[in-house]
Amino acid sequence: MKNKPKSSSRRNFIKSSAIVGGGFFIVPRHVLGKGYVAPSDRLNLAAIGAGGKGFGDIRNASDNGINNVVALCDVDVKAAERAVSAFPEAKFFKDFRRMLEKMDKDIDAVTISAPDHIHGVAAMAAMEMGKHVYVQKPLTHNIHEARQLTIAARRNKVVTQMGNQGASHPGQVQMKKWFDEGLLGTVHTVEVWTNRPVWPQGIPVPLEKPAMPDHLSKEDWDLYIGPAKYVDYHPLYYHFKWRGWWNFGTGALGDMGCHIIDSPFRILELGYPTEVEASVGDIYKRDWNPEYVPEGCPPSSRVQVVFPKTKVNDSKVKMIWSDGGLRPFHPDLIPASDDLGGPGSRNGMIMIGDKGVMSCDVYGTYPRLYRKDEEVLTMPDDFDGGNKYIDYPELGHQKAWTEACKEGFNSEAHNALTSSFDYAGPLTETVLMGNLAIRSYTLAEMKDDGGRKFNGRKKLLWDGENTRITNFEEANQFVSRDYREGWKLI
Ligand SMILES: NC(=O)c1ccc[n+]([C@@H]2O[C@H](COP(=O)([O-])OP(=O)(O)OC[C@H]3O[C@@H](n4cnc5c(N)ncnc54)[C@H](O)[C@@H]3O)[C@@H](O)[C@H]2O)c1
C-alpha cells in the first residue's frame, strides 16, 4: 500500500520485511510461474454484511481468490451461510467493531453491505483504522453522515467506492460524450423515476410482537439495530423489508436514487442543490381517513430539486423524482411506442435540453438521444467507455476498487474510480435531500381542534456548504440522526 494507513497492516509488514531483509524475499515473477500472485498483490478483505447483497460484494471483491477473505461479519448466521461456506478460512464475527479490533492488523479493506442505517458508523470505524472501504448505496442514511464520510476518506487517505455499479457502465461515458459535444444543448429539466417501492411501504407500524426466528438471539437483534432507535423484532423491519422504515432504510428514493440520479449528476457536473420540495402519497385503510405513519417511508412521492448552473451547463436545472409507479409525461420527441427510460418504463432518466431529449435506464444502460432534427442516437455495440474491467461482475466496479486499493490513495487507479466518496458523497447528499423534503412534508404539528398542521409542505431552501435548511428550522432534524446509546459516528 503506497500510503500508510494509521494502523500497521499486513501488506505494509510484507513490504517492510522485504526491505529490512535487503531484498531477500524479492523473486522475479517469471521465476514463480504464470498465474502466481505475489503476496503483496493480494488484499486481505473483510465483509460487514455477508448475506443478501453482501455475499455478491465480497465474492466479487475476492476476485476468484486473487484476494483473501480473512473475516466475515453478519448478525445473522443463517443469512451468512453462503459466504461462510464460500470462504471457510475467514473468521466469523457478529459485531463489526469487535472484528475490526481483533483483526486490525490482518485487514486491508472492507466491503460494507449491511442495511443503510449501518453504513455510516461501520464505514467511519473502518476508515479511521486506515481500511479502504467499498460501501453499498446509498452511501449513508443521512446527509451529515455522507458529508463526514467524504471528509474522512481524504483525512485517512483511503481508497473508497460506493456500490452504484452503473457508474462503471459505458452508457454513462457515451451520454457524457453526447452532452459534451453539444448534441443535447443546454439542459433545464431532468426527470428521474422508479417503480419502487416493491416491498411494503406506507403501511401502519406493526403492533404485534412475533417471536424471533430460533437462530437469532436478543444480542443479534441488538447488533442489528446498531445505532438506530430500539424497536422489538418484527419481520417487517428485517431482511430487505427494512427499506420501508426511516429507522433503518431510506425508502424508494434512497434505494434507487444513487443508481438513477447518477447519470445526470455526473454528466451535468452538479453539486449541492439550492431548493427542494416534496409531494407525498397516502394510504387508506379506512374510508376518507388517510393513515398517518411518519415512521414509515411513503407509498409514493414526487420530489423537485433545483441546482444552480454549472461550468458545463449554462442553466439552472430542475430535477423531478417520481416513485411508487408514477412516471413522467411522455415527451413529444419520443415516439409513444418507445419505452421511457428502461424496459416497461419502470425506471429511468430523461434529460431535456434545448436540442433534444437524452434518456437511459437505471445504471446508465440503454442510452439514447432523441434530437429535434429527428435523428435518434444509440450507443454502438463496440463503444469503448474505457472500462478495462468491463467483463467482470458488475462491470468490474469492485475489481476496479480492489486494484486501486493495491495502488494506494491518490494513485492513478484510485483517481480513475467512478464512484469514490469525493463523487459518491455529494451524489448521496442530493438523494437524501429528497428524503429530507419527504420527511418535512409529513411532519405535523397538532392543532387545538385535534387536526394536524403541516408547516413543511413548501419549497425548502438549502445551504449546501453548511448543510442547513434556511427557511424551515424543523427540517434540520433530518440532516442527521440521534444515535442509540453506545453508538456514534467516530
Ligand atoms: N448495488 C446494488 O445493486 C444493490 C442491490 C441490493 C442491495 N444493495 C444495498 O446493499 C445493502 C444491503 O441490502 P440487502 O438487500 O442485501 O439487505 P438484506 O437485509 O437482505 O441483507 C443485509 C445483510 O446484512 C446483515 N446485517 C444486518 N445488520 C448488520 C450489522 N449490524 N452488521 C453486520 N451485518 C448486518 C444482514 O443479516 C444481512 O445478511 C443495502 O444498503 C442496499 O441498498 C445494493
The ligand as a MOL file (V3000), in Angstrom:
LIG
                    3D

  0  0  0     0  0            999 V3000
M  V30 BEGIN CTAB
M  V30 COUNTS 44 48 0 0 0
M  V30 BEGIN ATOM
M  V30 1 N -25.9160 -2.0580 -5.7500 0
M  V30 2 C -26.9510 -2.8360 -5.8650 0
M  V30 3 O -27.3580 -3.2110 -6.9540 0
M  V30 4 C -27.6520 -3.3050 -4.6060 0
M  V30 5 C -28.5840 -4.3530 -4.6770 0
M  V30 6 C -29.1810 -4.7830 -3.4790 0
M  V30 7 C -28.8650 -4.1530 -2.2750 0
M  V30 8 N -27.9750 -3.1420 -2.2550 0 CHG=1
M  V30 9 C -27.6310 -2.4680 -0.9820 0
M  V30 10 O -26.9990 -3.4280 -0.1380 0
M  V30 11 C -27.3390 -3.1830 1.2220 0
M  V30 12 C -27.9500 -4.4650 1.8090 0
M  V30 13 O -29.1650 -4.7370 1.1500 0
M  V30 14 P -29.7770 -6.2140 1.1090 0
M  V30 15 O -30.9320 -6.1750 0.1960 0
M  V30 16 O -28.6990 -7.1790 0.8330 0 CHG=-1
M  V30 17 O -30.2900 -6.3490 2.6190 0
M  V30 18 P -30.5140 -7.6880 3.4370 0
M  V30 19 O -31.3010 -7.3180 4.6120 0
M  V30 20 O -31.0130 -8.7500 2.5530 0
M  V30 21 O -29.0230 -8.1340 3.8270 0
M  V30 22 C -28.2020 -7.3690 4.6180 0
M  V30 23 C -27.2170 -8.2970 5.3110 0
M  V30 24 O -26.5590 -7.5420 6.3170 0
M  V30 25 C -26.6820 -8.2450 7.5580 0
M  V30 26 N -26.6500 -7.2670 8.6460 0
M  V30 27 C -27.6550 -6.5210 9.1330 0
M  V30 28 N -27.2290 -5.7240 10.1120 0
M  V30 29 C -25.9040 -5.9730 10.2510 0
M  V30 30 C -24.9000 -5.4770 11.1160 0
M  V30 31 N -25.1570 -4.5470 12.0640 0
M  V30 32 N -23.6520 -5.9680 10.9970 0
M  V30 33 C -23.3660 -6.9230 10.0780 0
M  V30 34 N -24.2860 -7.4440 9.2470 0
M  V30 35 C -25.5370 -6.9640 9.3200 0
M  V30 36 C -27.9770 -9.0000 7.4410 0
M  V30 37 O -28.0720 -10.0620 8.3680 0
M  V30 38 C -27.9090 -9.4640 6.0000 0
M  V30 39 O -27.1480 -10.6420 5.8770 0
M  V30 40 C -28.2980 -2.0000 1.2130 0
M  V30 41 O -27.6180 -0.8170 1.5080 0
M  V30 42 C -28.8350 -1.9700 -0.2070 0
M  V30 43 O -29.2230 -0.6830 -0.6280 0
M  V30 44 C -27.3550 -2.7110 -3.3930 0
M  V30 END ATOM
M  V30 BEGIN BOND
M  V30 1 1 1 2
M  V30 2 2 2 3
M  V30 3 1 2 4
M  V30 4 1 4 5
M  V30 5 2 4 44
M  V30 6 2 5 6
M  V30 7 1 6 7
M  V30 8 2 7 8
M  V30 9 1 8 9
M  V30 10 1 8 44
M  V30 11 1 9 10
M  V30 12 1 9 42
M  V30 13 1 10 11
M  V30 14 1 11 12
M  V30 15 1 11 40
M  V30 16 1 12 13
M  V30 17 1 13 14
M  V30 18 2 14 15
M  V30 19 1 14 16
M  V30 20 1 14 17
M  V30 21 1 17 18
M  V30 22 2 18 19
M  V30 23 1 18 20
M  V30 24 1 18 21
M  V30 25 1 21 22
M  V30 26 1 22 23
M  V30 27 1 23 24
M  V30 28 1 23 38
M  V30 29 1 24 25
M  V30 30 1 25 26
M  V30 31 1 25 36
M  V30 32 1 26 27
M  V30 33 1 26 35
M  V30 34 2 27 28
M  V30 35 1 28 29
M  V30 36 1 29 30
M  V30 37 2 29 35
M  V30 38 1 30 31
M  V30 39 2 30 32
M  V30 40 1 32 33
M  V30 41 2 33 34
M  V30 42 1 34 35
M  V30 43 1 36 37
M  V30 44 1 36 38
M  V30 45 1 38 39
M  V30 46 1 40 41
M  V30 47 1 40 42
M  V30 48 1 42 43
M  V30 END BOND
M  V30 END CTAB
M  END
